[in-house]
């Protein structure tokens, strides 16, 4: 079982007054099986809380579930429950008041009670969730033991606080180092991005220059190829022109040659000599035959016709 807890609860009926409550578990089965003792410094009050009777402690206007209400009770008496939702205990406050049921002006110790009220503050509204009433009793309590329990609990809490503070300081130092590293990384990243942009701009300019040079080279090559094609086409046209009409050219040339050869014997006729028929040897016939073979047949016929016309 958990150690008893000493709880200081402010009194709602006294400005500076308070009530000390000792909460001790009765069994390990539930956090709400408790035996409560309280004192305001004059009398002793006690009661028992059972897990099966928590609904009797609920206020009428409390709309929370049974699990939520049980968690609120256990948390209020420092029993360290398993809190599933932090909103259940948010704004929770405990107040105590000493109630006397005596009609007389003299205080009757047997008629006094202490009411511990659970309230939840939501904004400016304070809602009553429930209350636990402790009746006055004749049991004796040892305030010295209560003080020892309170000191032990305070020491444990102080140790836990110191441990948490050390962890917080360590985490804060780690956070500072990480922040410093992050700043360095951001600075290095910025410098690296600037260098990359500069290199990219340089590379882009080099690529553009290469592209322009290649375009100039291609334009020069395309211009040279066009000039070559033009010259080749001109040469081709020049070569093709004679072959297109070879016959008229050869005829005109052959006629001119035949006319020149024919005109030479005519000049001999003008000298007054008579033309005689002479039998030529076979060699001359062969030469004539070979000469006729070298020339085209058509121009020879034209020469014969021209010669006959001249003789007539």
C-alpha positions in Angstrom: 0.0 0.0 0.0 1.0 3.6 -0.6 2.2 5.7 2.3 -0.3 7.9 4.1 -0.7 11.4 2.7 -1.0 14.6 4.8 -3.1 17.2 3.0 -3.5 20.9 3.9 -6.9 22.3 2.8 -7.8 25.9 3.2 -11.0 26.8 5.1 -13.7 28.6 3.3 -15.2 29.9 6.6 -11.9 31.4 7.8 -9.5 33.6 6.0 -6.3 32.2 7.5 -7.6 28.9 8.8 -6.9 25.5 7.4 -7.6 21.8 8.0 -5.1 19.0 8.0 -6.3 15.7 6.6 -4.5 12.4 6.8 -5.5 10.0 4.0 -4.4 6.3 4.4 -5.4 3.4 2.1 -7.3 0.6 3.7 -6.6 -2.0 1.0 -4.5 -2.4 -2.2 -7.6 -3.2 -4.3 -8.6 0.4 -4.9 -7.2 3.9 -4.5 -10.6 5.0 -3.0 -10.7 2.6 -0.1 -9.5 5.3 2.3 -9.6 6.1 6.0 -9.6 9.9 6.5 -8.7 11.8 9.7 -8.9 15.6 9.9 -8.3 18.3 12.5 -8.6 22.1 12.6 -6.4 22.2 15.7 -9.1 21.6 18.3 -11.0 18.4 17.5 -10.5 15.2 15.6 -12.8 14.2 12.7 -12.9 10.9 10.8 -14.7 9.1 8.0 -14.2 6.2 5.6 -14.5 6.3 1.8 -15.2 3.3 -0.2 -15.0 2.8 -4.0 -18.5 1.4 -4.0 -20.0 4.5 -2.4 -18.5 7.3 -4.4 -21.8 8.0 -6.1 -23.2 9.1 -2.7 -20.5 11.8 -2.6 -21.4 13.3 -5.9 -23.3 16.6 -6.2 -26.7 16.6 -7.9 -25.6 19.0 -10.7 -22.4 17.0 -11.4 -22.7 15.6 -14.9 -19.3 13.8 -15.0 -19.0 10.1 -15.4 -18.4 7.6 -12.6 -14.8 7.1 -13.8 -14.1 10.8 -14.0 -15.6 11.4 -10.5 -13.6 8.6 -9.0 -10.4 10.0 -10.6 -11.2 13.4 -9.1 -11.6 12.0 -5.6 -8.4 10.0 -5.8 -6.5 13.0 -7.1 -7.9 15.3 -4.4 -6.6 13.0 -1.7 -3.2 12.6 -3.3 -3.5 9.0 -4.3 -1.9 9.4 -7.7 -4.6 7.9 -9.9 -4.3 7.0 -13.6 -5.5 10.2 -15.2 -6.8 9.5 -18.7 -7.9 13.1 -19.4 -6.1 16.1 -17.9 -9.3 18.2 -18.3 -10.9 16.1 -15.5 -8.6 17.7 -12.9 -8.1 21.1 -14.6 -9.3 23.9 -12.3 -10.0 21.5 -9.4 -9.9 23.1 -5.9 -10.6 21.6 -2.4 -12.0 23.7 0.5 -13.0 22.8 4.0 -15.5 24.2 6.5 -16.3 23.4 10.1 -20.0 22.9 10.6 -21.6 23.0 14.0 -25.2 21.6 14.4 -25.6 22.9 17.9 -28.4 25.4 18.6 -26.8 26.7 21.7 -24.1 29.3 21.8 -21.7 26.9 23.5 -19.8 24.7 21.2 -20.8 21.0 21.4 -17.9 19.0 20.2 -20.0 16.0 19.5 -22.1 18.0 17.0 -19.3 19.3 14.9 -18.2 18.1 11.5 -15.8 19.0 8.7 -17.0 19.2 5.1 -14.5 18.9 2.4 -15.9 20.3 -0.9 -14.6 19.6 -4.4 -15.0 22.5 -6.8 -14.0 23.0 -10.4 -13.5 26.5 -11.7 -14.5 27.0 -15.3 -13.7 30.5 -16.3 -15.6 32.8 -13.8 -17.9 30.0 -12.8 -17.2 27.7 -9.8 -19.1 24.4 -10.0 -19.5 22.1 -7.0 -18.7 18.5 -7.9 -19.3 16.8 -4.5 -18.3 16.7 -0.9 -17.0 14.4 1.8 -18.1 14.9 5.4 -16.0 13.9 8.4 -17.7 13.5 11.8 -16.1 14.5 15.1 -14.8 11.6 17.1 -12.9 10.9 20.3 -10.0 9.1 18.6 -6.5 10.4 19.5 -4.1 11.4 16.8 -0.3 11.9 16.9 0.5 15.2 15.3 4.2 14.4 15.7 3.7 11.4 13.4 1.7 13.5 11.0 4.5 16.0 10.9 7.0 13.2 10.2 4.8 12.0 7.4 4.5 15.5 6.0 8.3 16.1 6.2 9.0 12.7 4.5 6.6 13.5 1.8 8.0 17.0 1.3 11.5 15.5 1.2 10.5 13.0 -1.4 8.8 15.8 -3.4 11.9 17.9 -3.1 14.1 15.1 -4.4 11.8 14.6 -7.3 11.8 18.3 -7.9 15.6 18.4 -7.9 15.8 15.5 -10.3 13.3 17.2 -12.6 15.2 20.4 -12.4 18.4 18.7 -13.3 16.7 17.0 -16.2 15.2 20.4 -17.2 18.6 22.0 -17.1 20.1 19.2 -19.1 17.4 19.4 -21.7 17.7 23.2 -21.7 21.5 22.9 -22.3 20.8 20.3 -25.0 18.2 22.6 -26.5 20.8 25.4 -26.6 23.4 23.2 -28.3 20.9 22.0 -30.8 19.7 25.5 -31.5 23.4 26.6 -31.9 24.0 23.7 -34.3 20.8 24.5 -36.2 21.9 28.1 -36.6 25.3 26.9 -37.9 23.5 24.5 -40.3 21.3 27.3 -41.5 24.2 29.5 -42.1 26.2 26.8 -43.9 23.1 25.9 -45.9 22.7 29.6 -47.0 26.4 29.8 -48.0 26.2 26.5 -49.8 23.1 27.7 -51.7 24.9 30.9 -52.7 27.9 28.9 -54.0 25.6 26.5 -55.8 23.7 29.3 -57.4 27.0 31.0 -58.5 28.3 27.7 -60.0 25.0 27.1 -61.7 25.0 30.6 -63.2 28.6 30.1 -64.4 27.8 26.7 -65.9 24.7 28.1 -67.5 26.7 30.9 -69.1 29.3 28.4 -70.4 26.5 26.2 -71.9 25.0 29.2 -73.5 28.4 30.2 -75.0 28.9 26.7 -76.3 25.4 26.7 -77.8 26.1 30.0 -79.6 29.4 28.8 -80.9 27.9 25.6 -82.2 25.1 27.6 -83.8 27.6 29.9 -85.5 29.6 26.8 -86.7 26.5 25.2 -88.0 25.4 28.3 -89.8 28.9 28.6 -91.4 28.8 24.9 -92.5 25.3 25.3 -93.8 26.3 28.4 -95.8 29.4 26.6 -97.3 27.3 23.6 -98.2 24.8 25.8 -99.9 27.6 27.5 -102.0 29.1 24.1 -102.9 25.7 22.8 -103.9 25.1 25.9 -106.1 28.5 25.5 -107.8 28.0 21.8 -108.3 24.5 22.5 -109.8 26.0 25.1 -112.1 28.7 22.6 -113.3 26.1 20.0 -113.8 24.0 22.3 -115.9 27.1 23.2 -118.0 27.9 19.6 -118.6 24.3 18.7 -119.3 23.7 21.4 -121.9 25.8 19.8 -124.8 24.4 16.4 -124.2 20.8 17.7 -124.5 21.1 18.5 -128.3 24.2 16.9 -129.7 22.8 16.3 -133.2 22.1 20.0 -134.3 25.5 21.1 -133.1 27.3 18.3 -134.9 25.3 18.9 -138.1 26.1 22.6 -138.2 29.8 21.9 -137.6 29.9 19.1 -140.2 28.1 21.2 -142.7 30.6 24.0 -142.2 33.5 21.7 -142.5 32.0 20.1 -145.7 31.4 23.4 -147.2 35.0 24.5 -146.5 36.3 21.3 -148.1 34.0 21.7 -151.1 34.9 25.3 -151.6 38.6 24.4 -152.1 38.1 22.3 -155.3 35.7 25.1 -156.6 38.7 27.4 -156.4 40.6 25.0 -158.6 37.8 25.1 -161.2 38.0 28.8 -161.3 41.6 28.5 -162.5 40.4 27.0 -165.8 41.4 23.4 -165.3 39.0 20.7 -166.3 38.2 18.1 -163.7 39.3 14.7 -164.7 38.1 11.4 -163.4 41.0 9.6 -161.8 41.0 6.1 -160.6 42.3 6.2 -157.0 44.2 3.3 -155.6 42.8 0.9 -153.1 44.8 2.5 -150.3 43.1 5.8 -150.8 39.8 4.0 -150.9 40.7 2.4 -147.6 41.6 5.7 -146.1 38.4 7.2 -147.4 36.5 4.4 -146.0 38.3 4.7 -142.6 37.7 8.5 -142.7 34.0 7.9 -143.4 33.9 5.5 -140.6 35.3 8.1 -138.2 32.6 10.6 -139.2 28.9 10.3 -138.7 27.0 9.0 -141.7 24.5 11.8 -141.8 26.9 14.7 -142.3 28.6 12.8 -145.3 25.3 12.6 -147.1 24.8 16.3 -146.7 28.3 16.9 -148.1 27.4 14.8 -151.2 24.3 16.7 -151.7 26.1 20.0 -151.4 28.8 18.9 -153.8 26.2 17.7 -156.4 24.4 21.0 -156.1 27.7 22.8 -156.8 28.5 20.7 -159.8 25.1 21.4 -161.3 
